[in-house]
Amino acid sequence: MAEFSVIEKRARERMGGRDALESRLIRPEPPESLAMIGDDRYLSVMNRRVFRAGLTHTLVDARWPAFEAAFADFDVGSVAALDDTALQRLARDETLIRHRKKIFAVRDNAIAMQAIIEEFGSFGFWLAEWPEDEIVDLWQTLRRRFSQLGGNSAPAFLRMCGKDTFLLTDWVLSALAYWGAHEGRATSKTALAAIQQAFNDWQRACDRPLCQISQILAFSID
């Protein structure tokens, strides 16, 4: 596996220098900020990611104010209490996106979030405390406990709300193969554990957040 300094050097060359590369890199929210975000905002972002999957993001974002109104500003208790009749009505609402499974998933996710809030005090605190060197385990926990967060939706949700994570985009997977870290599919637990270890090793070497490491990987190849 290549040293991260070699990978970063290649990314700087391709992006036009150190300053040009740094200007492209995102920064995660610190744990204390994540812990202060309201549960309603996490529920809103989570379900916006659910609806973005397979659709144009701008379309979903344009409709999102209507979703906020329809789902009581995503108050977790209010959404968890919605009955099937209310959800069926919302699934026919032309101001929303009429996808029955995803509409019902909003309530499922509120109920799942309630359980975490009851145990840890807030969803944000639970999220903030999860160690980044086990971020793949967080993806799997989100996929198991919440609805419609399969595929890349769990890590994409984390990226949207500011939790540090890498993303396994096509570019990142190609870079992992190019630099000798992992080749092939990245769906099994064994493969994900190996990828997590590679990111952990690179993070110790460069002291960058996971999100920047994955960006630099993507920028490092043609």
C-alpha positions as CSV (number, residue, x, y, z in Angstrom):
1,M,0.0,0.0,0.0
2,A,1.4,3.4,-1.0
3,E,2.5,6.0,1.6
4,F,-0.1,8.7,1.9
5,S,2.5,11.4,1.3
6,V,3.0,9.9,-2.2
7,I,-0.8,10.0,-2.8
8,E,-1.1,13.5,-1.6
9,K,1.8,14.7,-3.8
10,R,0.1,13.2,-6.8
11,A,-3.2,14.9,-5.9
12,R,-1.4,18.3,-5.5
13,E,0.1,17.9,-8.9
14,R,-3.2,17.1,-10.5
15,M,-5.1,19.9,-8.8
16,G,-2.5,22.6,-9.5
17,G,-0.6,22.9,-6.3
18,R,-1.0,22.7,-2.5
19,D,-3.3,25.8,-2.2
20,A,-5.5,24.6,-5.0
21,L,-5.9,21.2,-3.4
22,E,-6.6,22.6,0.1
23,S,-9.3,24.9,-1.3
24,R,-11.2,21.8,-2.5
25,L,-11.1,19.9,0.8
26,I,-14.1,19.8,3.1
27,R,-13.9,19.9,6.9
28,P,-16.0,17.9,9.3
29,E,-17.9,19.3,12.2
30,P,-16.1,18.8,15.6
31,P,-17.9,16.4,18.0
32,E,-19.1,19.2,20.3
33,S,-20.9,20.8,17.4
34,L,-22.5,17.5,16.3
35,A,-23.7,17.0,19.9
36,M,-25.5,20.4,19.8
37,I,-27.5,19.8,16.6
38,G,-31.2,19.2,17.4
39,D,-32.7,15.7,16.8
40,D,-35.2,17.3,14.4
41,R,-32.4,18.4,12.2
42,Y,-30.9,15.0,12.1
43,L,-34.2,13.5,11.2
44,S,-34.7,16.0,8.4
45,V,-31.2,15.5,6.9
46,M,-31.5,11.7,7.2
47,N,-34.8,11.6,5.3
48,R,-33.6,14.2,2.7
49,R,-30.8,11.7,2.0
50,V,-33.4,8.9,1.7
51,F,-35.3,10.9,-0.9
52,R,-32.2,12.0,-2.8
53,A,-31.2,8.4,-3.5
54,G,-32.0,7.8,-7.1
55,L,-33.3,11.3,-7.7
56,T,-31.8,14.7,-8.7
57,H,-30.6,16.4,-5.5
58,T,-31.9,19.8,-6.7
59,L,-35.4,18.3,-7.2
60,V,-35.5,16.9,-3.7
61,D,-34.0,20.1,-2.1
62,A,-36.6,22.3,-3.9
63,R,-39.4,20.2,-2.4
64,W,-37.9,20.0,1.1
65,P,-39.7,23.1,2.6
66,A,-43.0,21.3,1.8
67,F,-41.6,18.2,3.6
68,E,-40.7,20.3,6.6
69,A,-44.3,21.6,6.8
70,A,-45.9,18.2,6.2
71,F,-43.8,16.5,8.8
72,A,-44.1,19.0,11.6
73,D,-40.6,20.4,11.1
74,F,-39.4,16.8,11.7
75,D,-40.1,16.9,15.4
76,V,-39.2,13.3,16.3
77,G,-42.1,12.6,18.6
78,S,-44.7,14.0,16.3
79,V,-43.4,12.1,13.2
80,A,-43.2,8.8,15.2
81,A,-46.8,9.3,16.2
82,L,-48.2,9.6,12.6
83,D,-50.7,6.8,11.8
84,D,-51.0,4.9,8.5
85,T,-53.9,7.1,7.3
86,A,-51.8,10.3,7.7
87,L,-48.9,8.7,5.9
88,Q,-51.1,7.5,3.0
89,R,-52.4,11.0,2.6
90,L,-48.9,12.4,2.5
91,A,-48.0,9.7,-0.1
92,R,-50.6,11.3,-2.4
93,D,-49.6,14.9,-1.7
94,E,-48.4,16.5,-5.0
95,T,-46.3,19.0,-3.1
96,L,-44.1,16.2,-1.9
97,I,-42.4,13.3,-3.7
98,R,-45.0,10.6,-4.0
99,H,-42.9,7.5,-3.0
100,R,-44.9,5.4,-0.6
101,K,-42.1,3.4,0.8
102,K,-39.9,6.4,1.5
103,I,-42.9,8.4,3.0
104,F,-43.5,5.5,5.4
105,A,-39.7,5.3,6.1
106,V,-39.9,8.8,7.6
107,R,-42.0,7.5,10.4
108,D,-39.8,4.3,10.8
109,N,-36.7,6.5,11.1
110,A,-38.3,8.7,13.7
111,I,-39.2,5.6,15.8
112,A,-35.7,4.3,15.4
113,M,-34.2,7.7,16.4
114,Q,-36.5,7.8,19.4
115,A,-34.9,4.6,20.8
116,I,-31.4,6.1,20.5
117,I,-32.5,9.4,22.1
118,E,-34.1,7.5,25.0
119,E,-30.8,5.6,25.6
120,F,-28.2,8.3,25.0
121,G,-30.1,11.6,25.5
122,S,-29.8,12.8,21.9
123,F,-29.1,11.5,18.5
124,G,-26.3,14.1,18.1
125,F,-24.5,12.9,21.3
126,W,-24.7,9.3,20.1
127,L,-23.3,10.3,16.7
128,A,-20.6,12.5,18.1
129,E,-19.3,9.8,20.4
130,W,-18.9,7.2,17.7
131,P,-15.1,6.8,16.9
132,E,-14.1,7.6,13.4
133,D,-11.6,4.7,13.3
134,E,-14.7,2.5,13.4
135,I,-16.8,4.5,11.0
136,V,-17.7,1.4,8.8
137,D,-19.4,-0.1,11.9
138,L,-21.5,3.1,12.2
139,W,-22.6,2.7,8.5
140,Q,-23.7,-0.8,9.3
141,T,-25.5,0.2,12.4
142,L,-27.4,2.9,10.6
143,R,-28.3,0.5,7.8
144,R,-29.6,-2.0,10.4
145,R,-31.5,0.3,12.6
146,F,-32.9,2.8,10.1
147,S,-35.0,2.4,6.9
148,Q,-33.8,3.1,3.4
149,L,-30.2,3.8,4.4
150,G,-28.6,1.0,2.4
151,G,-25.9,1.3,-0.3
152,N,-24.1,4.6,0.0
153,S,-26.9,6.4,1.8
154,A,-25.6,5.9,5.3
155,P,-22.2,7.4,4.7
156,A,-23.8,10.1,2.5
157,F,-26.1,11.0,5.4
158,L,-23.1,11.3,7.7
159,R,-21.3,13.5,5.2
160,M,-24.4,15.7,4.9
161,C,-24.6,16.3,8.6
162,G,-20.9,16.9,9.2
163,K,-19.8,13.6,10.8
164,D,-16.3,12.7,9.6
165,T,-16.4,9.7,7.2
166,F,-14.9,8.6,3.9
167,L,-17.1,7.8,0.9
168,L,-16.6,4.8,-1.3
169,T,-17.4,6.5,-4.6
170,D,-16.2,5.0,-7.9
171,W,-13.2,7.4,-7.9
172,V,-12.2,6.4,-4.3
173,L,-12.5,2.7,-5.1
174,S,-10.4,3.1,-8.2
175,A,-7.8,5.0,-6.2
176,L,-7.8,2.3,-3.5
177,A,-7.0,-0.2,-6.2
178,Y,-4.4,2.0,-7.9
179,W,-2.5,2.6,-4.7
180,G,-2.6,-1.0,-3.6
181,A,-5.0,-0.7,-0.6
182,H,-8.0,-2.7,-1.8
183,E,-9.1,-4.1,-5.1
184,G,-12.5,-5.5,-6.0
185,R,-16.0,-5.1,-4.4
186,A,-16.4,-3.3,-1.2
187,T,-19.6,-4.8,0.1
188,S,-18.5,-7.6,2.4
189,K,-17.6,-7.1,6.1
190,T,-14.1,-8.4,5.4
191,A,-13.6,-5.9,2.5
192,L,-15.0,-3.0,4.5
193,A,-12.8,-3.8,7.5
194,A,-9.7,-3.9,5.3
195,I,-10.6,-0.5,3.8
196,Q,-11.3,0.9,7.3
197,Q,-7.8,-0.3,8.3
198,A,-6.2,1.4,5.3
199,F,-7.9,4.7,6.1
200,N,-6.9,4.4,9.8
201,D,-3.3,3.8,8.8
202,W,-3.2,6.8,6.4
203,Q,-4.9,9.0,9.0
204,R,-2.2,8.2,11.6
205,A,0.4,9.1,9.0
206,C,-1.1,12.4,7.8
207,D,-3.4,13.5,10.7
208,R,-6.1,14.5,8.2
209,P,-9.8,13.7,8.7
210,L,-11.3,10.8,6.8
211,C,-13.3,13.0,4.5
212,Q,-10.2,14.7,3.3
213,I,-8.3,11.5,2.8
214,S,-11.0,10.1,0.6
215,Q,-11.1,13.4,-1.4
216,I,-7.4,13.3,-1.9
217,L,-7.6,9.7,-3.0
218,A,-10.2,10.7,-5.6
219,F,-8.1,13.7,-6.8
220,S,-5.0,11.5,-7.1
221,I,-6.0,9.5,-10.2
222,D,-6.9,10.3,-13.8
